[in-house]
Amino acid sequence: MSDISQESVHAEEIRQIWALFRETEQERREGYKELREGYRELRELFQKTGKKVDDLTGKWGRFVEGMIAPGVERLFEERNIRVNTVYQHVRRRKDGKEIEIDILAIDGEYAVLIEAKSTLGTEDVREHLDRIGKFRTFFPEYADRSIVGAVAGIVIEENADRFAYKNGLFVIAQSGEAVKILNDSKFKPKQW
């Protein structure tokens, strides 16, 4: 075979290789495009699902607050803590920070801060203890009150109630169609 025909065979093979490369490159680009589009759709789905979950848990939280708030005066009066004003969903901002109290019950002597959750966990208790520690900074008008804390939940995860009890918090739970304080009569609440 002559050198010229060998060169044309090699040239044809090179053209075929380049054609195959271009075809493969086009398929790769289309695959990446499909992958990016799928990722975008998945991200949007996650965002929508997250919003629906947040909306649902927010509604459950409001339900729990609504279930507890009407009984707060009675519950704490049974423990010799008399409160006469109950607020729900109290927020305050100060120096770029914010605090939110689910239920705040007050009178001239006490301020009771209640965290209400559909499912109460140990981490919720920790966060509430931190919130109670910051309360006077955000609400100086209650600085002269004895601050008492409580946590409430429809479902109480294992050990969350014991953790709250050991840290001086009242534990409130559903009992039939009402709510009750689970702490025994020996319990002495921590006062901040």
MODELLER restraints for C-alpha pairs under 7 A, 6 or more apart:
rsr = mdl.restraints
at = mdl.atoms
rsr.add(forms.Gaussian(group=physical.xy_distance, feature=features.Distance(at['CA:60:A'], at['CA:118:A']), mean=5.99, stdev=0.5))
rsr.add(forms.Gaussian(group=physical.xy_distance, feature=features.Distance(at['CA:61:A'], at['CA:116:A']), mean=6.59, stdev=0.5))
rsr.add(forms.Gaussian(group=physical.xy_distance, feature=features.Distance(at['CA:61:A'], at['CA:117:A']), mean=5.45, stdev=0.5))
rsr.add(forms.Gaussian(group=physical.xy_distance, feature=features.Distance(at['CA:61:A'], at['CA:118:A']), mean=5.72, stdev=0.5))
rsr.add(forms.Gaussian(group=physical.xy_distance, feature=features.Distance(at['CA:64:A'], at['CA:116:A']), mean=6.16, stdev=0.5))
rsr.add(forms.Gaussian(group=physical.xy_distance, feature=features.Distance(at['CA:64:A'], at['CA:117:A']), mean=6.47, stdev=0.5))
rsr.add(forms.Gaussian(group=physical.xy_distance, feature=features.Distance(at['CA:64:A'], at['CA:118:A']), mean=6.18, stdev=0.5))
rsr.add(forms.Gaussian(group=physical.xy_distance, feature=features.Distance(at['CA:65:A'], at['CA:102:A']), mean=6.84, stdev=0.5))
rsr.add(forms.Gaussian(group=physical.xy_distance, feature=features.Distance(at['CA:65:A'], at['CA:116:A']), mean=5.80, stdev=0.5))
rsr.add(forms.Gaussian(group=physical.xy_distance, feature=features.Distance(at['CA:68:A'], at['CA:179:A']), mean=6.51, stdev=0.5))
rsr.add(forms.Gaussian(group=physical.xy_distance, feature=features.Distance(at['CA:69:A'], at['CA:103:A']), mean=6.84, stdev=0.5))
rsr.add(forms.Gaussian(group=physical.xy_distance, feature=features.Distance(at['CA:73:A'], at['CA:82:A']), mean=6.79, stdev=0.5))
rsr.add(forms.Gaussian(group=physical.xy_distance, feature=features.Distance(at['CA:73:A'], at['CA:83:A']), mean=5.67, stdev=0.5))
rsr.add(forms.Gaussian(group=physical.xy_distance, feature=features.Distance(at['CA:73:A'], at['CA:84:A']), mean=6.54, stdev=0.5))
rsr.add(forms.Gaussian(group=physical.xy_distance, feature=features.Distance(at['CA:75:A'], at['CA:180:A']), mean=6.69, stdev=0.5))
rsr.add(forms.Gaussian(group=physical.xy_distance, feature=features.Distance(at['CA:75:A'], at['CA:181:A']), mean=6.81, stdev=0.5))
rsr.add(forms.Gaussian(group=physical.xy_distance, feature=features.Distance(at['CA:76:A'], at['CA:82:A']), mean=6.23, stdev=0.5))
rsr.add(forms.Gaussian(group=physical.xy_distance, feature=features.Distance(at['CA:83:A'], at['CA:105:A']), mean=5.96, stdev=0.5))
rsr.add(forms.Gaussian(group=physical.xy_distance, feature=features.Distance(at['CA:83:A'], at['CA:106:A']), mean=5.07, stdev=0.5))
rsr.add(forms.Gaussian(group=physical.xy_distance, feature=features.Distance(at['CA:83:A'], at['CA:107:A']), mean=4.83, stdev=0.5))
rsr.add(forms.Gaussian(group=physical.xy_distance, feature=features.Distance(at['CA:83:A'], at['CA:110:A']), mean=6.90, stdev=0.5))
rsr.add(forms.Gaussian(group=physical.xy_distance, feature=features.Distance(at['CA:84:A'], at['CA:106:A']), mean=6.27, stdev=0.5))
rsr.add(forms.Gaussian(group=physical.xy_distance, feature=features.Distance(at['CA:84:A'], at['CA:107:A']), mean=5.56, stdev=0.5))
rsr.add(forms.Gaussian(group=physical.xy_distance, feature=features.Distance(at['CA:85:A'], at['CA:105:A']), mean=5.55, stdev=0.5))
rsr.add(forms.Gaussian(group=physical.xy_distance, feature=features.Distance(at['CA:85:A'], at['CA:106:A']), mean=5.38, stdev=0.5))
rsr.add(forms.Gaussian(group=physical.xy_distance, feature=features.Distance(at['CA:85:A'], at['CA:107:A']), mean=6.45, stdev=0.5))
rsr.add(forms.Gaussian(group=physical.xy_distance, feature=features.Distance(at['CA:86:A'], at['CA:103:A']), mean=6.92, stdev=0.5))
rsr.add(forms.Gaussian(group=physical.xy_distance, feature=features.Distance(at['CA:86:A'], at['CA:104:A']), mean=5.73, stdev=0.5))
rsr.add(forms.Gaussian(group=physical.xy_distance, feature=features.Distance(at['CA:86:A'], at['CA:105:A']), mean=4.31, stdev=0.5))
rsr.add(forms.Gaussian(group=physical.xy_distance, feature=features.Distance(at['CA:86:A'], at['CA:106:A']), mean=6.59, stdev=0.5))
rsr.add(forms.Gaussian(group=physical.xy_distance, feature=features.Distance(at['CA:87:A'], at['CA:103:A']), mean=5.66, stdev=0.5))
rsr.add(forms.Gaussian(group=physical.xy_distance, feature=features.Distance(at['CA:87:A'], at['CA:104:A']), mean=5.10, stdev=0.5))
rsr.add(forms.Gaussian(group=physical.xy_distance, feature=features.Distance(at['CA:87:A'], at['CA:105:A']), mean=6.26, stdev=0.5))
rsr.add(forms.Gaussian(group=physical.xy_distance, feature=features.Distance(at['CA:88:A'], at['CA:102:A']), mean=5.57, stdev=0.5))
rsr.add(forms.Gaussian(group=physical.xy_distance, feature=features.Distance(at['CA:88:A'], at['CA:103:A']), mean=4.52, stdev=0.5))
rsr.add(forms.Gaussian(group=physical.xy_distance, feature=features.Distance(at['CA:88:A'], at['CA:104:A']), mean=6.38, stdev=0.5))
rsr.add(forms.Gaussian(group=physical.xy_distance, feature=features.Distance(at['CA:89:A'], at['CA:100:A']), mean=6.71, stdev=0.5))
rsr.add(forms.Gaussian(group=physical.xy_distance, feature=features.Distance(at['CA:89:A'], at['CA:101:A']), mean=5.74, stdev=0.5))
rsr.add(forms.Gaussian(group=physical.xy_distance, feature=features.Distance(at['CA:89:A'], at['CA:102:A']), mean=4.53, stdev=0.5))
rsr.add(forms.Gaussian(group=physical.xy_distance, feature=features.Distance(at['CA:89:A'], at['CA:103:A']), mean=6.05, stdev=0.5))
rsr.add(forms.Gaussian(group=physical.xy_distance, feature=features.Distance(at['CA:90:A'], at['CA:100:A']), mean=5.60, stdev=0.5))
rsr.add(forms.Gaussian(group=physical.xy_distance, feature=features.Distance(at['CA:90:A'], at['CA:101:A']), mean=5.08, stdev=0.5))
rsr.add(forms.Gaussian(group=physical.xy_distance, feature=features.Distance(at['CA:90:A'], at['CA:102:A']), mean=6.38, stdev=0.5))
rsr.add(forms.Gaussian(group=physical.xy_distance, feature=features.Distance(at['CA:91:A'], at['CA:99:A']), mean=5.68, stdev=0.5))
rsr.add(forms.Gaussian(group=physical.xy_distance, feature=features.Distance(at['CA:91:A'], at['CA:100:A']), mean=4.40, stdev=0.5))
rsr.add(forms.Gaussian(group=physical.xy_distance, feature=features.Distance(at['CA:91:A'], at['CA:101:A']), mean=6.41, stdev=0.5))
rsr.add(forms.Gaussian(group=physical.xy_distance, feature=features.Distance(at['CA:92:A'], at['CA:98:A']), mean=5.69, stdev=0.5))
rsr.add(forms.Gaussian(group=physical.xy_distance, feature=features.Distance(at['CA:92:A'], at['CA:99:A']), mean=5.56, stdev=0.5))
rsr.add(forms.Gaussian(group=physical.xy_distance, feature=features.Distance(at['CA:92:A'], at['CA:100:A']), mean=6.68, stdev=0.5))
rsr.add(forms.Gaussian(group=physical.xy_distance, feature=features.Distance(at['CA:92:A'], at['CA:138:A']), mean=6.68, stdev=0.5))
rsr.add(forms.Gaussian(group=physical.xy_distance, feature=features.Distance(at['CA:93:A'], at['CA:99:A']), mean=6.57, stdev=0.5))
rsr.add(forms.Gaussian(group=physical.xy_distance, feature=features.Distance(at['CA:94:A'], at['CA:138:A']), mean=6.63, stdev=0.5))
rsr.add(forms.Gaussian(group=physical.xy_distance, feature=features.Distance(at['CA:101:A'], at['CA:113:A']), mean=6.60, stdev=0.5))
rsr.add(forms.Gaussian(group=physical.xy_distance, feature=features.Distance(at['CA:101:A'], at['CA:114:A']), mean=6.90, stdev=0.5))
rsr.add(forms.Gaussian(group=physical.xy_distance, feature=features.Distance(at['CA:101:A'], at['CA:115:A']), mean=6.71, stdev=0.5))
rsr.add(forms.Gaussian(group=physical.xy_distance, feature=features.Distance(at['CA:102:A'], at['CA:114:A']), mean=6.10, stdev=0.5))
rsr.add(forms.Gaussian(group=physical.xy_distance, feature=features.Distance(at['CA:102:A'], at['CA:115:A']), mean=5.39, stdev=0.5))
rsr.add(forms.Gaussian(group=physical.xy_distance, feature=features.Distance(at['CA:102:A'], at['CA:116:A']), mean=6.24, stdev=0.5))
rsr.add(forms.Gaussian(group=physical.xy_distance, feature=features.Distance(at['CA:103:A'], at['CA:113:A']), mean=6.10, stdev=0.5))
rsr.add(forms.Gaussian(group=physical.xy_distance, feature=features.Distance(at['CA:103:A'], at['CA:114:A']), mean=5.01, stdev=0.5))
rsr.add(forms.Gaussian(group=physical.xy_distance, feature=features.Distance(at['CA:103:A'], at['CA:115:A']), mean=6.68, stdev=0.5))
rsr.add(forms.Gaussian(group=physical.xy_distance, feature=features.Distance(at['CA:104:A'], at['CA:111:A']), mean=6.87, stdev=0.5))
rsr.add(forms.Gaussian(group=physical.xy_distance, feature=features.Distance(at['CA:104:A'], at['CA:112:A']), mean=5.73, stdev=0.5))
rsr.add(forms.Gaussian(group=physical.xy_distance, feature=features.Distance(at['CA:104:A'], at['CA:113:A']), mean=4.93, stdev=0.5))
rsr.add(forms.Gaussian(group=physical.xy_distance, feature=features.Distance(at['CA:104:A'], at['CA:114:A']), mean=6.32, stdev=0.5))
rsr.add(forms.Gaussian(group=physical.xy_distance, feature=features.Distance(at['CA:105:A'], at['CA:111:A']), mean=5.72, stdev=0.5))
rsr.add(forms.Gaussian(group=physical.xy_distance, feature=features.Distance(at['CA:105:A'], at['CA:112:A']), mean=5.00, stdev=0.5))
rsr.add(forms.Gaussian(group=physical.xy_distance, feature=features.Distance(at['CA:105:A'], at['CA:113:A']), mean=6.69, stdev=0.5))
rsr.add(forms.Gaussian(group=physical.xy_distance, feature=features.Distance(at['CA:106:A'], at['CA:112:A']), mean=6.23, stdev=0.5))
rsr.add(forms.Gaussian(group=physical.xy_distance, feature=features.Distance(at['CA:108:A'], at['CA:145:A']), mean=6.95, stdev=0.5))
rsr.add(forms.Gaussian(group=physical.xy_distance, feature=features.Distance(at['CA:109:A'], at['CA:145:A']), mean=5.04, stdev=0.5))
rsr.add(forms.Gaussian(group=physical.xy_distance, feature=features.Distance(at['CA:109:A'], at['CA:146:A']), mean=6.18, stdev=0.5))
rsr.add(forms.Gaussian(group=physical.xy_distance, feature=features.Distance(at['CA:110:A'], at['CA:145:A']), mean=4.90, stdev=0.5))
rsr.add(forms.Gaussian(group=physical.xy_distance, feature=features.Distance(at['CA:110:A'], at['CA:146:A']), mean=4.79, stdev=0.5))
rsr.add(forms.Gaussian(group=physical.xy_distance, feature=features.Distance(at['CA:110:A'], at['CA:147:A']), mean=5.96, stdev=0.5))
rsr.add(forms.Gaussian(group=physical.xy_distance, feature=features.Distance(at['CA:111:A'], at['CA:145:A']), mean=6.01, stdev=0.5))
rsr.add(forms.Gaussian(group=physical.xy_distance, feature=features.Distance(at['CA:111:A'], at['CA:146:A']), mean=6.19, stdev=0.5))
rsr.add(forms.Gaussian(group=physical.xy_distance, feature=features.Distance(at['CA:111:A'], at['CA:147:A']), mean=4.96, stdev=0.5))
rsr.add(forms.Gaussian(group=physical.xy_distance, feature=features.Distance(at['CA:111:A'], at['CA:148:A']), mean=6.27, stdev=0.5))
rsr.add(forms.Gaussian(group=physical.xy_distance, feature=features.Distance(at['CA:112:A'], at['CA:147:A']), mean=5.95, stdev=0.5))
rsr.add(forms.Gaussian(group=physical.xy_distance, feature=features.Distance(at['CA:112:A'], at['CA:148:A']), mean=4.79, stdev=0.5))
rsr.add(forms.Gaussian(group=physical.xy_distance, feature=features.Distance(at['CA:112:A'], at['CA:149:A']), mean=5.53, stdev=0.5))
rsr.add(forms.Gaussian(group=physical.xy_distance, feature=features.Distance(at['CA:113:A'], at['CA:148:A']), mean=6.35, stdev=0.5))
rsr.add(forms.Gaussian(group=physical.xy_distance, feature=features.Distance(at['CA:113:A'], at['CA:149:A']), mean=4.86, stdev=0.5))
rsr.add(forms.Gaussian(group=physical.xy_distance, feature=features.Distance(at['CA:113:A'], at['CA:150:A']), mean=6.17, stdev=0.5))
rsr.add(forms.Gaussian(group=physical.xy_distance, feature=features.Distance(at['CA:114:A'], at['CA:149:A']), mean=5.95, stdev=0.5))
rsr.add(forms.Gaussian(group=physical.xy_distance, feature=features.Distance(at['CA:114:A'], at['CA:150:A']), mean=4.65, stdev=0.5))
rsr.add(forms.Gaussian(group=physical.xy_distance, feature=features.Distance(at['CA:114:A'], at['CA:151:A']), mean=5.40, stdev=0.5))
rsr.add(forms.Gaussian(group=physical.xy_distance, feature=features.Distance(at['CA:115:A'], at['CA:128:A']), mean=6.57, stdev=0.5))
rsr.add(forms.Gaussian(group=physical.xy_distance, feature=features.Distance(at['CA:115:A'], at['CA:150:A']), mean=6.46, stdev=0.5))
rsr.add(forms.Gaussian(group=physical.xy_distance, feature=features.Distance(at['CA:115:A'], at['CA:151:A']), mean=4.76, stdev=0.5))
rsr.add(forms.Gaussian(group=physical.xy_distance, feature=features.Distance(at['CA:115:A'], at['CA:152:A']), mean=6.11, stdev=0.5))
rsr.add(forms.Gaussian(group=physical.xy_distance, feature=features.Distance(at['CA:116:A'], at['CA:151:A']), mean=5.97, stdev=0.5))
rsr.add(forms.Gaussian(group=physical.xy_distance, feature=features.Distance(at['CA:116:A'], at['CA:152:A']), mean=4.65, stdev=0.5))
rsr.add(forms.Gaussian(group=physical.xy_distance, feature=features.Distance(at['CA:116:A'], at['CA:153:A']), mean=5.84, stdev=0.5))
rsr.add(forms.Gaussian(group=physical.xy_distance, feature=features.Distance(at['CA:117:A'], at['CA:152:A']), mean=6.12, stdev=0.5))
rsr.add(forms.Gaussian(group=physical.xy_distance, feature=features.Distance(at['CA:117:A'], at['CA:153:A']), mean=4.82, stdev=0.5))
rsr.add(forms.Gaussian(group=physical.xy_distance, feature=features.Distance(at['CA:118:A'], at['CA:153:A']), mean=5.18, stdev=0.5))
rsr.add(forms.Gaussian(group=physical.xy_distance, feature=features.Distance(at['CA:118:A'], at['CA:154:A']), mean=5.11, stdev=0.5))
rsr.add(forms.Gaussian(group=physical.xy_distance, feature=features.Distance(at['CA:118:A'], at['CA:155:A']), mean=6.16, stdev=0.5))
rsr.add(forms.Gaussian(group=physical.xy_distance, feature=features.Distance(at['CA:119:A'], at['CA:153:A']), mean=5.53, stdev=0.5))
rsr.add(forms.Gaussian(group=physical.xy_distance, feature=features.Distance(at['CA:119:A'], at['CA:154:A']), mean=6.06, stdev=0.5))
rsr.add(forms.Gaussian(group=physical.xy_distance, feature=features.Distance(at['CA:119:A'], at['CA:155:A']), mean=4.61, stdev=0.5))
rsr.add(forms.Gaussian(group=physical.xy_distance, feature=features.Distance(at['CA:119:A'], at['CA:156:A']), mean=5.69, stdev=0.5))
rsr.add(forms.Gaussian(group=physical.xy_distance, feature=features.Distance(at['CA:119:A'], at['CA:157:A']), mean=6.90, stdev=0.5))
rsr.add(forms.Gaussian(group=physical.xy_distance, feature=features.Distance(at['CA:120:A'], at['CA:152:A']), mean=6.91, stdev=0.5))
rsr.add(forms.Gaussian(group=physical.xy_distance, feature=features.Distance(at['CA:120:A'], at['CA:153:A']), mean=5.13, stdev=0.5))
rsr.add(forms.Gaussian(group=physical.xy_distance, feature=features.Distance(at['CA:120:A'], at['CA:155:A']), mean=6.20, stdev=0.5))
rsr.add(forms.Gaussian(group=physical.xy_distance, feature=features.Distance(at['CA:120:A'], at['CA:156:A']), mean=4.77, stdev=0.5))
rsr.add(forms.Gaussian(group=physical.xy_distance, feature=features.Distance(at['CA:120:A'], at['CA:157:A']), mean=5.94, stdev=0.5))
rsr.add(forms.Gaussian(group=physical.xy_distance, feature=features.Distance(at['CA:120:A'], at['CA:160:A']), mean=6.86, stdev=0.5))
rsr.add(forms.Gaussian(group=physical.xy_distance, feature=features.Distance(at['CA:121:A'], at['CA:156:A']), mean=6.42, stdev=0.5))
rsr.add(forms.Gaussian(group=physical.xy_distance, feature=features.Distance(at['CA:121:A'], at['CA:157:A']), mean=5.20, stdev=0.5))
rsr.add(forms.Gaussian(group=physical.xy_distance, feature=features.Distance(at['CA:121:A'], at['CA:160:A']), mean=5.22, stdev=0.5))
rsr.add(forms.Gaussian(group=physical.xy_distance, feature=features.Distance(at['CA:122:A'], at['CA:160:A']), mean=4.43, stdev=0.5))
rsr.add(forms.Gaussian(group=physical.xy_distance, feature=features.Distance(at['CA:122:A'], at['CA:163:A']), mean=6.77, stdev=0.5))
rsr.add(forms.Gaussian(group=physical.xy_distance, feature=features.Distance(at['CA:125:A'], at['CA:151:A']), mean=6.93, stdev=0.5))
rsr.add(forms.Gaussian(group=physical.xy_distance, feature=features.Distance(at['CA:125:A'], at['CA:164:A']), mean=6.13, stdev=0.5))
rsr.add(forms.Gaussian(group=physical.xy_distance, feature=features.Distance(at['CA:136:A'], at['CA:142:A']), mean=6.71, stdev=0.5))
rsr.add(forms.Gaussian(group=physical.xy_distance, feature=features.Distance(at['CA:136:A'], at['CA:143:A']), mean=5.61, stdev=0.5))
rsr.add(forms.Gaussian(group=physical.xy_distance, feature=features.Distance(at['CA:146:A'], at['CA:191:A']), mean=5.87, stdev=0.5))
rsr.add(forms.Gaussian(group=physical.xy_distance, feature=features.Distance(at['CA:146:A'], at['CA:192:A']), mean=6.35, stdev=0.5))
rsr.add(forms.Gaussian(group=physical.xy_distance, feature=features.Distance(at['CA:147:A'], at['CA:191:A']), mean=5.33, stdev=0.5))
rsr.add(forms.Gaussian(group=physical.xy_distance, feature=features.Distance(at['CA:147:A'], at['CA:192:A']), mean=4.94, stdev=0.5))
rsr.add(forms.Gaussian(group=physical.xy_distance, feature=features.Distance(at['CA:148:A'], at['CA:189:A']), mean=6.76, stdev=0.5))
rsr.add(forms.Gaussian(group=physical.xy_distance, feature=features.Distance(at['CA:148:A'], at['CA:190:A']), mean=6.44, stdev=0.5))
rsr.add(forms.Gaussian(group=physical.xy_distance, feature=features.Distance(at['CA:148:A'], at['CA:191:A']), mean=5.26, stdev=0.5))
rsr.add(forms.Gaussian(group=physical.xy_distance, feature=features.Distance(at['CA:148:A'], at['CA:192:A']), mean=6.61, stdev=0.5))
rsr.add(forms.Gaussian(group=physical.xy_distance, feature=features.Distance(at['CA:149:A'], at['CA:169:A']), mean=5.10, stdev=0.5))
rsr.add(forms.Gaussian(group=physical.xy_distance, feature=features.Distance(at['CA:149:A'], at['CA:170:A']), mean=6.39, stdev=0.5))
rsr.add(forms.Gaussian(group=physical.xy_distance, feature=features.Distance(at['CA:150:A'], at['CA:169:A']), mean=4.87, stdev=0.5))
rsr.add(forms.Gaussian(group=physical.xy_distance, feature=features.Distance(at['CA:150:A'], at['CA:170:A']), mean=4.30, stdev=0.5))
rsr.add(forms.Gaussian(group=physical.xy_distance, feature=features.Distance(at['CA:150:A'], at['CA:171:A']), mean=5.71, stdev=0.5))
rsr.add(forms.Gaussian(group=physical.xy_distance, feature=features.Distance(at['CA:151:A'], at['CA:169:A']), mean=6.86, stdev=0.5))
rsr.add(forms.Gaussian(group=physical.xy_distance, feature=features.Distance(at['CA:151:A'], at['CA:170:A']), mean=6.28, stdev=0.5))
rsr.add(forms.Gaussian(group=physical.xy_distance, feature=features.Distance(at['CA:151:A'], at['CA:171:A']), mean=5.14, stdev=0.5))
rsr.add(forms.Gaussian(group=physical.xy_distance, feature=features.Distance(at['CA:151:A'], at['CA:172:A']), mean=6.09, stdev=0.5))
rsr.add(forms.Gaussian(group=physical.xy_distance, feature=features.Distance(at['CA:152:A'], at['CA:171:A']), mean=5.77, stdev=0.5))
rsr.add(forms.Gaussian(group=physical.xy_distance, feature=features.Distance(at['CA:152:A'], at['CA:172:A']), mean=4.43, stdev=0.5))
rsr.add(forms.Gaussian(group=physical.xy_distance, feature=features.Distance(at['CA:152:A'], at['CA:173:A']), mean=5.68, stdev=0.5))
rsr.add(forms.Gaussian(group=physical.xy_distance, feature=features.Distance(at['CA:153:A'], at['CA:172:A']), mean=6.69, stdev=0.5))
rsr.add(forms.Gaussian(group=physical.xy_distance, feature=features.Distance(at['CA:153:A'], at['CA:173:A']), mean=5.51, stdev=0.5))
rsr.add(forms.Gaussian(group=physical.xy_distance, feature=features.Distance(at['CA:154:A'], at['CA:173:A']), mean=5.92, stdev=0.5))
rsr.add(forms.Gaussian(group=physical.xy_distance, feature=features.Distance(at['CA:154:A'], at['CA:174:A']), mean=5.78, stdev=0.5))
rsr.add(forms.Gaussian(group=physical.xy_distance, feature=features.Distance(at['CA:161:A'], at['CA:171:A']), mean=6.31, stdev=0.5))
rsr.add(forms.Gaussian(group=physical.xy_distance, feature=features.Distance(at['CA:164:A'], at['CA:171:A']), mean=6.87, stdev=0.5))
rsr.add(forms.Gaussian(group=physical.xy_distance, feature=features.Distance(at['CA:168:A'], at['CA:188:A']), mean=6.92, stdev=0.5))
rsr.add(forms.Gaussian(group=physical.xy_distance, feature=features.Distance(at['CA:168:A'], at['CA:189:A']), mean=4.64, stdev=0.5))
rsr.add(forms.Gaussian(group=physical.xy_distance, feature=features.Distance(at['CA:168:A'], at['CA:190:A']), mean=4.40, stdev=0.5))
rsr.add(forms.Gaussian(group=physical.xy_distance, feature=features.Distance(at['CA:169:A'], at['CA:189:A']), mean=5.92, stdev=0.5))
rsr.add(forms.Gaussian(group=physical.xy_distance, feature=features.Distance(at['CA:169:A'], at['CA:190:A']), mean=6.73, stdev=0.5))
rsr.add(forms.Gaussian(group=physical.xy_distance, feature=features.Distance(at['CA:170:A'], at['CA:181:A']), mean=6.68, stdev=0.5))
rsr.add(forms.Gaussian(group=physical.xy_distance, feature=features.Distance(at['CA:170:A'], at['CA:183:A']), mean=6.26, stdev=0.5))
rsr.add(forms.Gaussian(group=physical.xy_distance, feature=features.Distance(at['CA:170:A'], at['CA:189:A']), mean=6.85, stdev=0.5))
rsr.add(forms.Gaussian(group=physical.xy_distance, feature=features.Distance(at['CA:171:A'], at['CA:181:A']), mean=5.62, stdev=0.5))
rsr.add(forms.Gaussian(group=physical.xy_distance, feature=features.Distance(at['CA:171:A'], at['CA:182:A']), mean=5.54, stdev=0.5))
rsr.add(forms.Gaussian(group=physical.xy_distance, feature=features.Distance(at['CA:171:A'], at['CA:183:A']), mean=6.25, stdev=0.5))
rsr.add(forms.Gaussian(group=physical.xy_distance, feature=features.Distance(at['CA:172:A'], at['CA:179:A']), mean=6.64, stdev=0.5))
rsr.add(forms.Gaussian(group=physical.xy_distance, feature=features.Distance(at['CA:172:A'], at['CA:180:A']), mean=5.54, stdev=0.5))
rsr.add(forms.Gaussian(group=physical.xy_distance, feature=features.Distance(at['CA:172:A'], at['CA:181:A']), mean=4.43, stdev=0.5))
rsr.add(forms.Gaussian(group=physical.xy_distance, feature=features.Distance(at['CA:172:A'], at['CA:182:A']), mean=5.90, stdev=0.5))
rsr.add(forms.Gaussian(group=physical.xy_distance, feature=features.Distance(at['CA:173:A'], at['CA:179:A']), mean=5.49, stdev=0.5))
rsr.add(forms.Gaussian(group=physical.xy_distance, feature=features.Distance(at['CA:173:A'], at['CA:180:A']), mean=5.68, stdev=0.5))
rsr.add(forms.Gaussian(group=physical.xy_distance, feature=features.Distance(at['CA:173:A'], at['CA:181:A']), mean=6.50, stdev=0.5))
rsr.add(forms.Gaussian(group=physical.xy_distance, feature=features.Distance(at['CA:173:A'], at['CA:182:A']), mean=6.80, stdev=0.5))
rsr.add(forms.Gaussian(group=physical.xy_distance, feature=features.Distance(at['CA:174:A'], at['CA:180:A']), mean=6.39, stdev=0.5))
